[in-house]
Amino acid sequence: MFKNYLKTAWRSLWKNKFYTAINILGLSIGLTTAILLLLWIQDENSYDKFNKDYNRIYNLSAHFDANGKEQVWGGVPGPLYKYARALAPVEAVTRVNSDWGVTFHQPNDKKLISGLHIAYVDSSFFSIFNFNTIKGAANNLFTATNNILLTERTAKKIFGTDDVVGKVVSWDTANFIVTGVLRDFPQNSSLRFDAVFPMSLYAKMFTAWGGNGDWKTIDEDLGNYAYDTYVKLQPNTNFATIESALTKAYKDARNGDSQTKFMLQPLAEKHLISADGNKSGLRIVQVFTIITILLLAIAAVNYVNLSTARAIARAREVSVRKIIGANKWQLFLQFVAETIIIFIIAAALALVFAGLLIPAYNNLSGKSLEFSLANPSVWMLVGIAVAGTLILAGVYPAIHLSSFDPINSLKGKLNQSIGNILLRKILVVFQFAISVILIICTLVIGRQMQYISKVNLGYNKEYVFTVPLSDEAVNHIDAVKAELNKTPVISSTSLSNVYNIADYGSSTGDIDWPGKSKDNSMIVSSANVDKDFLPLMNFTFIEGGNFTGTPSDTSAYVVNETMVKQMGIKPPYVGQQMSLHDVPGTIIGVVKDFHFKSLKDKISPFVFWTQRWKSFLYVKTTATGAQRAIKAVEKIYNKYPGVNPFTYSFVDSKFDELYKSDNRTKLLFNIFAGIAIFISCLGLLALATYSAQLRTKEIGVRKVLGASAANIVSLLGKDFIVLVIIAIVIAIPVAAYSMNKWLENFAYKTDISFWLFVVASCIAVGIALLTIGFQAIKAALANPVKSLRTE
């Protein structure tokens, strides 16, 4: 029986190829988009959940008041490790201290493997996290300080194979024995490294460096918040009691001189919610989940409109079948069979499209998602998308098409209430409201990204690149700079300890000045620079001046506007005393506030000084001379070779990297808006077709009585434009609210101007007019004799 339904359904669909193709196209695009989005959402929600007992693992963070607001640091002091170990509800605890840009090589081999991310970990690391070895044993790492674990990828880069247990890796002048090879860290892990060392090695180096003031070991150092610390609790432990205990232990160790609170964050939340409670990552996931549902709903609505728009054309077919004995249930199954065939084809195409698009989609989203039909998760996602859309789209058209009164249908008197024109219009309003919301969102996001690209940062980042120098080059920095400054395409050079001035996070509370109040818990960022740095970057002085390059610079400080405001001192600022890290000095200049972090953060206090080690060369060049400048620097670099190969990075490219995820969001919104608009246009075309069919004879009579083509187009088009305007009225407040919430992530942001809503409205109306115009003009130009001769 059902086979006959399918056969009849196939014949009907084949006979009406145009409508069938539009249905399949709309559904396949909607399903493809939903599958890709669901893969992304699933990946975002899966971070760190591959770890056994992940729901008992927590990340420790430090919270304290600074500069009038709560400051949150993801790292904590080393002694928190031993405090946590002493607590009975704590099953295990581990510290992670990481470093970037490390270079390895084989002993006596000139081939350097650079840009590696390494970590020092405690022996409990592998009992908390499920990172497994494919060669050797992970715990062998902790038998000596000169041991190392490599990942598969790193081992193959260095040795060409992963069978490397017992081999030696060189880093700087030290050699390390490979005790195991780790399986590459999963892409959905918050922790990903290229190599792992024992924490005992870092502890040994820390002491050899002289420690931190009076604290000579990492287990004593209460001032350095350098360790990402993870705690695994016993089942059913109230983690608030652990927070209180750790906070008290630290305060006691500081003799009561601490307002820092230590808090635990579930590992499963770490990827989407930052330690300070910022939920921007989670909101993006929630927004994309809503977009997925809405795109599926739009595709389903489109199918409903296209199916019911053809109701008049099929009314007589249904009536004849009823008269010769078909009951409503049989007709219902017949139309469900048509829907199933369309969905099977659409789902098959969606799988093909998703497989073809996944590489490009990974480039857009910055992920490494895998689309494999052997993956049960893929079928689960496809099943959710198809089943949800099929239920939404299949039931109503089948009920609607099987409900016609055969006598009235054969007489041409189709019951308008059954047609349910109001519901049809509501669905079109829904479609276009979603489209307008997405259009407004893309415009606001684009405007914010444009604002960021053009904002005055307080310095000039154009044509400036940085180069990490070897110790030998730093020791000969005057000769290096003198030679480079002779190069015509290099306008100036400078030395600093700041690799990326666009995102600089080094900060301290070790600052003092006469009259500082006890409740002033200022946290300042500081940079060590030479006398050429501020002129090279074009900082603007509002008072005082620059360093002189003389010995007096060792007791001189240049600060920003925010710094002097929060110090509470009165102008003139130049000549006032302050100290940083117990080094007394004098303020010699105040520069205009500048952005040294993302525009999502407010400008905070900043200090320039000259006393400490500097190893990053800044070079100012020109657009046309950049490549020659790079080659000139590389030539000099090779005169003073170190263990690392020559690398460079432009300041403006580092700035752009800060907003890579926001730009991806912008691009994805553009794509989703385009897809939503396209499918919505199909729905509008369906309603226009339905209206033209329903009013065919009315149009014929009007034309016979003298109505022009323009009159007919106006007659058919005005109702649809009203629907689009209603959609715009609904969409604007929703989009405005959503974008205001998104812009809250930025401390410095653009305004949501009225013209953005006007532009979005004009785009929506223009698209609607183009869609409706074709069908309206076609109906207006039709021969009225053909529509009236059946009367």
C-alpha positions in Angstrom: 0.0 0.0 0.0 2.7 2.5 1.0 4.6 1.5 -2.1 1.7 2.8 -4.2 1.7 6.0 -2.2 5.4 6.5 -2.9 4.9 5.7 -6.6 2.0 8.1 -7.0 3.8 10.8 -5.0 6.9 10.5 -7.2 4.8 10.9 -10.3 3.2 14.0 -8.9 6.5 15.5 -7.9 8.1 14.8 -11.3 5.1 16.4 -13.0 5.6 19.6 -11.1 9.4 19.8 -11.4 9.7 23.6 -10.8 7.9 23.5 -7.4 9.7 20.3 -6.4 13.1 21.8 -7.2 12.3 24.9 -5.2 11.2 22.8 -2.2 14.3 20.5 -2.4 16.6 23.5 -2.8 15.2 25.4 0.2 15.2 22.4 2.4 18.6 21.1 1.4 20.2 24.5 2.0 18.5 24.8 5.4 19.5 21.3 6.4 23.1 21.8 5.3 23.4 25.0 7.3 21.9 23.4 10.3 24.2 20.4 10.1 27.3 22.6 9.9 26.1 24.8 12.8 25.2 21.8 15.0 28.7 20.4 14.4 30.2 23.7 15.6 27.8 23.9 18.6 28.6 20.3 19.6 32.3 21.0 19.4 32.0 24.1 21.5 30.0 22.3 24.2 32.4 19.3 24.2 35.5 21.1 25.5 37.3 19.2 28.2 34.5 16.7 28.6 36.6 13.9 27.3 38.4 13.9 30.7 37.1 11.3 33.1 35.2 12.9 36.0 35.5 16.3 34.3 32.5 17.4 36.5 34.8 17.1 39.6 37.7 19.1 38.1 37.9 22.9 38.8 40.2 25.7 37.7 41.5 28.0 40.4 41.5 31.8 39.8 42.3 34.9 41.9 39.8 37.7 42.5 40.6 41.0 44.1 39.7 44.7 43.9 42.0 46.8 41.8 41.6 50.3 40.2 38.0 50.5 41.6 36.7 47.2 40.1 37.1 43.5 40.5 40.3 42.1 38.9 40.4 38.4 38.0 43.6 36.6 37.2 43.6 33.0 35.8 46.9 32.2 37.5 47.5 31.8 41.2 50.7 31.7 43.4 52.6 28.5 43.6 51.9 27.8 47.3 48.2 27.3 46.6 49.3 23.9 45.4 50.4 22.7 48.8 47.5 24.5 50.6 45.0 22.5 48.4 46.9 19.2 48.9 46.4 19.6 52.6 42.6 19.6 52.3 40.9 16.3 52.7 38.1 16.9 50.1 40.8 17.5 47.5 41.5 14.3 45.6 44.3 15.8 43.5 45.8 19.1 42.5 48.3 20.2 39.8 50.0 23.3 38.6 50.6 24.2 35.0 53.2 26.8 34.0 53.5 27.3 30.2 55.8 29.1 27.8 55.5 30.0 24.1 57.9 30.3 21.2 60.3 27.6 22.4 62.8 26.1 19.9 64.0 22.5 20.0 66.5 20.5 17.9 68.5 17.3 17.9 72.0 17.6 19.4 74.5 18.6 16.8 71.6 19.2 14.3 71.2 22.7 12.8 67.5 22.0 12.0 65.5 24.1 14.5 61.9 23.4 15.4 60.6 26.7 16.7 57.3 28.3 17.9 56.5 25.4 20.3 54.2 25.7 23.3 55.6 23.9 26.4 54.3 23.3 29.9 55.7 22.4 33.3 53.4 20.2 35.3 53.2 18.5 38.7 53.3 14.7 39.0 49.5 14.6 39.6 48.8 16.2 36.2 48.1 12.8 34.5 45.9 11.6 37.3 43.6 14.5 36.8 43.6 14.8 33.0 43.2 11.9 30.5 46.1 12.7 28.2 47.6 9.4 27.2 51.0 8.2 25.8 51.4 6.1 22.7 55.1 5.4 23.6 56.6 5.1 27.1 54.8 6.0 30.3 53.7 9.5 31.3 54.8 9.1 34.9 58.4 8.4 33.9 58.5 12.2 33.2 58.8 12.9 36.9 61.8 10.6 37.7 64.3 13.4 36.8 64.4 17.1 36.0 66.0 16.5 32.6 63.1 14.4 31.2 60.6 15.5 28.6 57.4 14.2 27.0 56.8 15.1 23.3 53.5 14.9 21.4 53.3 12.8 18.3 53.4 15.9 16.0 56.4 17.4 17.8 58.3 14.1 17.8 57.8 13.7 14.0 58.8 17.3 13.4 62.1 16.8 15.3 63.0 13.2 14.5 60.7 12.2 11.6 59.2 9.4 13.7 57.3 9.0 16.9 59.5 6.1 18.1 61.7 8.4 20.1 61.7 7.1 23.7 65.3 7.4 25.0 66.4 10.0 22.4 67.8 13.4 23.3 66.2 16.8 22.6 68.2 20.0 22.9 66.7 23.3 24.2 69.1 26.2 24.5 72.3 24.6 25.8 70.5 21.9 27.8 69.7 18.3 26.7 66.6 16.4 27.7 65.7 12.7 27.5 62.4 11.7 25.9 60.6 9.4 28.3 57.4 9.2 26.4 55.3 10.3 23.4 51.9 11.8 24.1 49.0 11.4 21.8 48.3 14.9 20.3 46.2 16.9 22.6 42.5 16.9 21.4 41.3 20.0 19.6 38.5 20.4 22.1 40.9 20.6 25.1 41.6 23.8 26.9 45.1 22.5 27.5 47.2 21.9 24.4 51.0 21.7 24.4 53.8 20.5 22.1 56.0 19.2 25.0 55.7 18.7 28.7 58.4 19.1 31.4 58.3 18.2 35.1 57.5 21.1 37.4 60.7 20.2 39.4 62.7 21.6 36.4 60.9 25.0 36.6 61.3 25.0 40.4 65.1 24.4 40.0 65.4 27.2 37.4 63.3 29.6 39.5 65.7 29.2 42.4 68.7 29.5 40.1 67.3 32.8 38.9 67.3 34.1 42.4 63.6 33.5 43.1 61.2 36.4 43.7 62.7 38.7 46.3 62.8 37.0 49.7 60.9 34.0 48.2 63.5 31.6 46.8 61.3 28.6 45.8 58.0 28.3 43.9 56.4 26.8 47.0 57.2 29.9 49.0 56.5 32.6 46.3 53.3 34.3 47.4 53.6 37.2 44.9 53.9 35.6 41.5 50.4 34.6 40.1 52.0 32.4 37.4 50.4 29.0 37.7 47.2 27.7 36.2 46.1 25.4 39.0 43.5 22.6 38.7 41.8 20.8 41.6 40.0 17.5 41.5 37.5 17.2 44.3 36.0 14.2 46.0 32.4 13.4 44.9 29.7 15.6 46.5 32.2 18.1 47.8 30.9 21.7 48.4 33.5 23.6 46.5 32.6 26.9 48.3 34.3 25.4 51.4 37.5 24.7 49.4 37.5 28.3 48.2 37.2 29.7 51.7 39.9 27.4 53.0 42.4 28.4 50.3 41.6 32.1 50.7 42.2 31.8 54.4 45.4 29.8 54.0 46.8 32.4 51.6 45.8 35.4 53.8 47.4 33.7 56.9 50.6 33.2 54.9 50.6 36.9 54.1 50.0 37.8 57.8 46.5 39.0 57.1 47.8 41.4 54.4 45.6 40.1 51.5 42.2 40.8 50.1 42.6 38.2 47.4 39.8 35.6 47.1 40.4 32.3 45.4 37.5 30.8 43.5 36.9 27.5 41.7 35.4 27.3 38.2 34.2 24.0 36.8 36.5 22.8 34.0 33.5 22.2 31.7 32.7 25.9 31.8 36.2 27.1 31.2 36.0 27.3 27.4 32.8 29.3 27.2 32.8 31.3 30.4 36.0 33.2 31.5 37.2 33.3 35.0 35.8 36.8 35.6 32.3 35.5 34.6 32.2 36.9 31.1 29.8 34.7 29.1 30.5 36.1 25.7 31.6 32.6 24.4 28.5 31.0 25.8 26.3 33.7 24.3 27.7 33.0 20.9 26.9 29.3 21.3 23.4 30.2 22.4 22.9 32.6 19.5 24.1 30.1 17.0 21.8 27.5 18.5 18.9 29.9 18.1 20.0 30.6 14.5 20.0 26.9 13.8 16.5 26.5 15.1 15.3 29.5 13.2 16.9 28.5 9.9 15.3 25.1 10.2 12.0 26.8 11.0 12.4 29.1 8.0 13.1 26.2 5.7 10.0 24.4 7.2 7.8 27.5 6.8 9.1 27.8 3.2 7.9 24.3 2.5 4.5 24.9 4.1 4.0 28.0 2.0 5.1 26.4 -1.2 2.9 23.4 -0.6 -0.2 25.3 0.4 0.3 27.9 -2.3 -0.4 25.1 -4.8 -3.6 24.1 -3.0 -5.9 25.6 -5.7 -4.0 23.8 -8.4 -4.4 20.5 -6.6 -8.0 21.0 -5.3 -9.7 19.3 -8.2 -7.2 16.4 -8.0 -8.0 15.9 -4.3 -11.8 16.2 -5.0 -11.8 13.6 -7.8 -9.9 11.2 -5.5 -12.4 11.7 -2.7 -15.4 11.2 -5.1 -14.0 7.9 -6.3 -13.6 6.6 -2.8 -10.3 7.9 -1.2 -10.8 8.9 2.5 -9.0 11.7 4.3 -6.5 9.4 6.0 -5.4 7.9 2.6 -5.0 11.4 1.1 -3.1 12.5 4.2 -0.7 9.5 3.8 -0.4 10.4 0.1 0.8 13.9 0.8 3.1 12.7 3.7 4.7 10.4 1.1 5.4 13.3 -1.1 7.0 15.1 1.8 9.1 12.1 2.8 10.4 11.8 -0.8 11.4 15.5 -0.9 13.0 15.2 2.5 15.0 12.1 1.6 16.4 13.9 -1.4 17.0 17.1 0.5 18.7 15.2 3.3 20.9 13.3 0.9 21.9 16.6 -0.8 22.5 18.2 2.6 25.0 15.4 3.5 26.8 15.9 0.2 26.9 19.7 0.6 28.1 19.4 4.2 30.8 17.0 3.2 32.0 19.3 0.4 31.7 22.5 2.5 33.4 21.3 5.7 37.0 22.3 4.7 35.8 25.9 3.8 33.7 25.9 6.9 36.7 25.0 9.1 38.6 27.9 7.6 35.7 30.3 8.4 35.2 29.0 11.9 38.8 28.4 12.8 38.1 24.8 13.8 39.1 21.3 12.7 35.7 19.7 12.5 35.4 16.3 10.9 32.4 15.3 8.8 32.3 11.5 8.4 29.3 9.3 7.8 31.0 6.7 10.0 30.6 9.1 12.9 27.4 8.4 14.9 27.3 12.0 16.0 26.9 13.1 12.4 23.9 10.9 12.0 22.5 12.1 15.3 22.8 15.7 14.1 21.3 14.9 10.7 18.5 13.0 12.4 17.7 16.0 14.7 17.8 18.5 11.8 15.7 16.3 9.5 13.2 15.0 12.0 12.6 18.5 13.5 12.1 20.1 10.1 10.0 17.2 8.8 7.6 17.4 11.7 7.3 21.2 11.3 6.9 21.1 7.5 5.1 17.8 6.8 2.0 17.7 8.9 0.2 20.9 8.2 0.4 20.7 4.4 -0.8 17.1 4.4 -3.8 18.0 6.7 -4.5 21.1 4.6 -4.4 19.4 1.2 -6.5 16.5 2.3 -9.3 18.6 3.8 -10.9 20.2 0.7 -14.7 19.8 0.2 -14.9 17.9 -3.1 -18.2 19.5 -4.3 -17.0 23.1 -3.7 -13.6 22.4 -5.1 -15.0 21.0 -8.4 -17.3 24.1 -8.6 -14.2 26.3 -8.1 -15.5 27.5 -4.7 -12.5 26.7 -2.5 -13.2 27.4 1.1 -11.0 30.4 2.1 -11.0 29.5 5.8 -9.4 26.2 5.0 -6.7 28.0 3.0 -5.9 29.8 6.2 -4.5 32.9 4.6 -3.8 34.5 7.9 -1.5 31.7 9.0 0.3 32.0 5.7 0.9 35.6 6.2 2.1 35.1 9.8 4.6 32.6 8.5 6.0 35.1 6.0 6.2 37.8 8.6 8.1 35.3 10.8 10.5 34.5 8.0 11.3 38.1 7.1 11.5 39.2 10.8 14.3 36.7 11.2 16.0 37.9 8.0 15.8 41.5 9.1 17.2 40.7 12.5 20.2 39.0 10.9 20.6 41.9 8.5 20.7 44.4 11.4 23.1 42.2 13.3 25.5 42.0 10.4 25.4 45.8 10.0 26.1 46.4 13.7 28.9 43.9 13.9 30.4 45.2 10.7 30.2 48.8 12.1 31.9 47.7 15.4 34.7 46.0 13.5 35.2 49.1 11.3 35.2 51.2 14.5 37.9 49.0 15.9 40.0 49.1 12.8 39.9 53.0 12.7 40.0 53.8 16.4 42.9 56.0 17.6 45.0 53.6 19.7 47.1 56.4 21.1 50.1 55.3 19.0 50.9 54.5 15.4 51.0 50.8 14.7 51.5 51.1 10.9 54.6 49.5 9.4 56.2 48.6 12.7 57.5 45.0 13.3 59.1 43.3 16.2 62.0 40.8 16.3 63.0 38.7 19.3 66.8 39.1 19.7 69.4 36.7 21.0 71.3 37.6 24.2 74.4 38.3 22.1 72.5 40.8 19.9 71.1 42.5 23.0 74.7 42.8 24.4 75.6 44.6 21.2 72.4 46.6 20.8 74.1 49.9 20.2 76.0 48.5 17.2 72.8 46.7 16.0 70.7 49.9 16.1 73.4 52.0 14.6 73.8 49.7 11.6 70.1 49.4 11.1 69.5 53.2 11.3 71.8 53.6 8.3 69.3 51.6 6.2 67.2 54.0 4.1 63.9 52.1 4.5 64.2 52.0 8.3 63.2 55.3 10.0 63.9 54.3 13.6 64.6 51.3 15.9 64.1 50.7 19.6 64.5 48.0 22.2 61.7 46.9 24.6 60.5 43.9 26.7 57.1 44.1 25.1 56.6 41.7 22.2 53.0 42.8 21.5 52.1 46.3 22.5 48.5 45.7 21.1 47.9 43.1 23.8 50.2 43.5 26.8 49.1 41.8 30.0 52.1 42.0 32.4 51.0 43.8 35.5 51.8 44.2 39.2 50.5 45.7 42.4 54.1 46.5 43.6 53.8 50.2 43.2 53.9 53.1 45.8 54.0 56.9 46.0 53.9 59.5 48.7 50.3 59.9 50.0 49.1 56.6 48.7 46.0 55.6 50.7 45.7 52.1 52.2 42.6 51.3 50.2 44.2 52.2 46.9 44.9 48.7 45.4 46.2 49.9 42.1 47.4 47.3 39.5 49.6 48.7 36.8 51.1 47.4 33.6 54.7 48.3 33.0 57.1 48.1 30.1 60.8 48.4 29.9 61.9 50.5 26.9 64.8 52.6 25.7 64.7 56.3 24.8 63.6 55.6 21.2 60.5 53.6 21.9 58.0 56.4 22.6 59.0 58.5 19.6 59.0 55.4 17.3 55.4 54.5 18.3 54.3 58.2 18.2 53.0 58.5 21.7 51.6 61.9 22.6 52.9 63.7 25.7 50.4 65.8 27.6 53.1 66.8 30.1 56.8 66.4 30.5 59.0 64.5 28.0 60.8 61.4 27.0 63.8 59.5 28.5 67.1 61.0 27.7 69.3 57.9 27.2 71.5 59.0 30.1 72.1 57.3 33.5 69.4 59.5 35.0 66.8 57.4 33.2 67.3 54.6 35.8 65.2 56.7 38.2 62.7 58.1 35.7 59.1 57.0 34.9 56.7 57.9 32.1 53.1 57.1 32.9 49.7 57.4 31.2 46.8 59.7 32.0 44.8 57.0 33.8 47.8 56.3 36.1 48.0 59.9 37.5 44.2 60.1 37.8 44.1 56.9 39.9 47.1 57.9 41.9 45.0 60.9 43.0 47.9 63.4 42.6 47.5 67.0 41.5 49.2 68.6 38.4 51.9 69.3 37.6 52.7 65.6 37.5 56.3 65.9 36.4 58.7 65.8 39.3 56.4 63.8 41.6 57.8 60.8 43.3 56.8 57.1 42.9 58.4 53.7 43.0 57.9 50.5 41.1 59.1 47.1 42.5 60.8 49.1 45.3 62.8 51.2 42.8 62.3 54.9 43.7 62.1 57.4 40.9 60.5 60.5 39.5 57.7 61.0 37.0 59.3 62.8 34.0 56.4 62.6 31.6 52.7 61.7 31.1 51.5 60.3 27.8 48.0 60.4 26.5 46.0 57.3 27.3 46.5 54.5 24.7 45.1 51.0 24.1 47.5 48.2 25.1 44.8 45.6 25.4 41.7 44.6 23.5 39.0 47.3 23.2 36.9 45.0 25.3 38.9 46.3 28.3 39.0 49.8 29.7 42.4 51.5 29.7 44.2 50.9 32.9 47.4 52.5 34.5 50.6 52.0 32.6 54.3 52.8 33.4 57.3 53.0 31.1 60.7 52.6 32.7 64.2 51.7 31.6 65.8 49.5 34.2 65.2 45.9 33.4 66.1 43.5 30.6 64.8 44.2 27.1 65.0 41.7 24.2 62.5 42.7 21.5 63.6 45.0 18.7 61.1 47.4 17.3 61.6 48.6 13.7 59.7 51.4 11.9 59.7 51.1 8.1 57.5 52.0 5.2 54.9 50.3 3.1 57.2 49.9 0.1 60.3 49.2 2.1 59.0 46.6 4.5 60.6 43.6 2.8 63.9 45.3 2.4 63.8 46.3 6.1 63.1 42.7 7.2 66.0 41.4 5.1 68.3 44.0 6.6 67.3 43.1 10.2 67.7 39.4 9.4 71.2 40.0 8.1 72.2 41.7 11.3 70.4 39.1 13.3 72.5 36.4 11.7 75.7 38.2 12.9 74.6 37.4 16.5 72.9 34.1 16.2 71.2 32.5 19.1 69.3 29.2 19.6 66.1 30.6 17.9 65.7 31.2 14.2 64.9 34.7 12.9 61.2 35.6 13.2 59.3 38.8 13.0 55.8 40.1 13.6 54.0 43.3 12.5 52.2 45.2 15.3 49.1 45.7 13.1 48.8 42.0 12.4 48.9 41.3 16.1 46.2 43.9 16.7 44.0 42.2 14.0 44.5 38.8 15.7 42.8 40.2 18.9 39.5 40.4 16.9 39.8 37.3 14.8 36.9 35.5 16.5 34.7 38.7 16.2 35.5 38.9 12.5 34.6 35.3 12.1 31.3 36.0 13.9 30.7 38.8 11.5 31.4 36.6 8.4 29.2 33.8 9.7 26.4 36.2 10.4 26.7 37.5 6.8 26.4 34.0 5.5 23.5 33.1 7.7 21.7 36.3 6.9 22.1 35.5 3.2 20.8 32.0 3.6 17.8 33.2 5.7 17.0 35.9 3.1 17.2 33.4 0.2 14.9 30.9 1.8 12.5 33.7 3.0 12.3 34.9 -0.6 11.2 31.4 -1.7 8.5 31.7 1.0 7.4 35.1 -0.3 7.4 33.8 -3.8 5.1 31.0 -2.6 2.6 33.5 -1.1 2.8 35.7 -4.3 2.1 32.6 -6.4 -0.8 31.6 -4.1 -2.4 35.1 -4.2 -2.0 35.3 -8.0 -3.7 31.9 -8.4 -6.5 32.8 -6.0 -7.2 36.1 -7.7 -6.7 35.0 -11.3 -10.3 35.7 -12.4 -10.5 38.9 -10.4 -7.4 40.1 -12.2 -9.0 39.1 -15.5 -12.1 41.1 -14.7 -10.1 44.1 -13.6 -8.1 44.1 -16.9 -11.3 43.8 -19.0 -12.7 46.8 -17.1 -9.6 48.8 -17.9 -7.0 48.2 -15.1 -3.4 48.7 -16.2 -0.5 46.4 -15.6 0.7 48.9 -13.0 -2.6 48.7 -11.2 -2.5 44.9 -11.1 1.1 44.9 -9.8 0.1 47.4 -7.1 -2.9 45.3 -6.2 -0.8 42.2 -5.7 2.2 43.8 -4.2 0.9 46.1 -1.5 -0.3 43.3 0.8 3.1 41.7 0.7 5.0 44.9 1.4 2.7 45.4 4.4 3.8 42.0 5.7 7.4 42.9 5.2 6.9 46.2 7.1 5.2 44.3 10.0 8.3 42.0 10.0 10.6 45.0 10.2 8.6 46.6 13.1 8.9 43.3 15.0 12.6 42.7 14.1 14.0 46.2 15.0 13.5 46.0 18.8 14.7 42.4 19.0 17.8 43.1 17.0 18.5 46.3 18.9 18.3 44.5 22.2 20.5 41.6 21.0 23.2 43.9 19.6 23.3 46.1 22.7 24.0 42.9 24.7 26.8 42.0 22.3 28.3 45.4 22.4 28.5 45.2 26.2 31.5 43.0 25.7 33.4 46.1 24.4 34.5 48.9 26.7 34.9 51.1 23.6 32.2 50.7 21.0 30.2 52.3 18.2 26.7 53.6 18.6 23.7 51.7 17.1 22.6 54.5 14.8 19.1 55.0 13.5 20.3 54.8 9.9 21.3 51.2 10.5 17.7 50.2 10.9 16.7 52.3 7.9 19.3 50.6 5.7 18.3 47.1 6.9 14.6 48.0 6.3 15.4 49.2 2.8 17.3 46.1 2.0 14.4 43.9 3.2 11.8 45.9 1.3 14.0 45.9 -1.8 14.5 42.2 -1.7 10.8 41.7 -1.2 9.9 43.9 -4.2 12.2 42.0 -6.4 10.7 38.7 -5.3 7.1 39.8 -5.6 7.6 41.9 -8.7 8.3 38.9 -11.0 5.1 37.1 -10.1 3.0 40.3 -10.0 4.2 41.4 -13.4 3.6 37.9 -14.8 0.0 37.9 -13.5 -0.6 41.5 -14.7 0.6 40.6 -18.3 -1.5 37.4 -18.5 -4.3 37.2 -21.1 -7.6 37.9 -19.3 -9.5 35.8 -21.8 -7.8 32.6 -20.6 -8.8 33.3 -17.0 -12.4 34.1 -17.8 -13.3 31.6 -20.4 -14.1 28.8 -17.8 -16.8 31.0 -16.3 
